């Protein structure tokens, strides 16, 4: 009986995570009843997601003249975001998104104003760093809330998977636009323009999202309330495997983000560093849409480790070119697996996360990517300084292969659904 239950559960999981999506599925997801207002407001809220930290760093450097202080302020903001995404997610799973988002948006506004005042007054570095941490903690997590809302708006299947793919692709677009906007606005007469504009977009969008009918109507159902485990969303082995996949993904991105500008600087074209990274993101978005139509491998328990391992191998190619043109072409190839991975992380939460933890689970994905990026940037910086950028790409590939192998050893944790599958769910799947 136990083996029979396990085989039925496995079948349901594979049915649910193996869907491919079409352009019609994307259209159906975005035009479903009640989705228009959350989609539009969340777009505004997430536009500056890759902009706030960089704009703050550039602003502090411009005012203080210190890259060291600016770097610590940026790192503090990153730590705050990593903590805040999980804490806010857990609260939203219990209360729904409206009240938490309204509260943190108000706190975020006050703290951004305090940070700007501290920078303008050239206050103590410690004050600016601590405020940056607080700004990150209160940065409204509209992304996880938006992702969790699709579980209410759409039934499991291809259309919901298309919605998750849309979430990943839109975030990738913002990660392309954000740094460019930050660099543009910091050159305005007032260096804090980027921070202010980004904060206003985030506050307006988050408040608007929180007040939409769909968000206000989202409440945890009685059968979805958490068991009270202190681990929260990380209570299941499958969720810990998704977090590991996200950490590995973030670590490799962090290493690339340091090594590519270093390679451009070494080639005598320091200004090309940001453009090269944007080229990688362009291929990521294009391939991400196509990958959603025919994902490979189909089973999620194979997909996550395979994508991480192949991504690590592609990063090794970045060490081969001796010209920036060659590096550009290699980045186009390597970047093709960015959106497929972020989309797969989001879809994997369907079966990996404990019931009632959808928002917190996505918060853990953000936290894992953020911590991975911090780790990757620190390691890559040391390798670039002591050896050369090509060596950093090889180290990144090695780290990715090790983490991918560890994830492969845990692949069956993504196969078991620790929450169980109800008979009605099974009947719906087989029909």
TARAWO-V148322 format. One line per field, one symbol per residue. psi: psi as a letter, one per 40 degrees, with the letter a starting at -180 (. if undefined). A space follows every 50 residues. Layout:
# TARAWO-V148322
psi=???
This chain:
# TARAWO-V148322
psi=ddddddddddddddddeeiiiidddddddeeihedddddddddddedede ddddddddddddddehddddddddddddddddddddddddddddeidcdd ddddddddddddddddddddefiidddddddddddddehhgddddddddd dddiiiaddddddddddddddddddddddddddddeeidheedddddddd ddddddddddeiddddehihideeiieeheebdedidddddddddddddd ddddddddddddddddeegdeedddddddddddddddddddddgihidhd eddddddddddddddddeedieidddddddddddeeeddddddddddddd ediihefdddddddddddddddddddddddddddddcidddddddddddd ddddddddeedededhgeeihidddddddd.
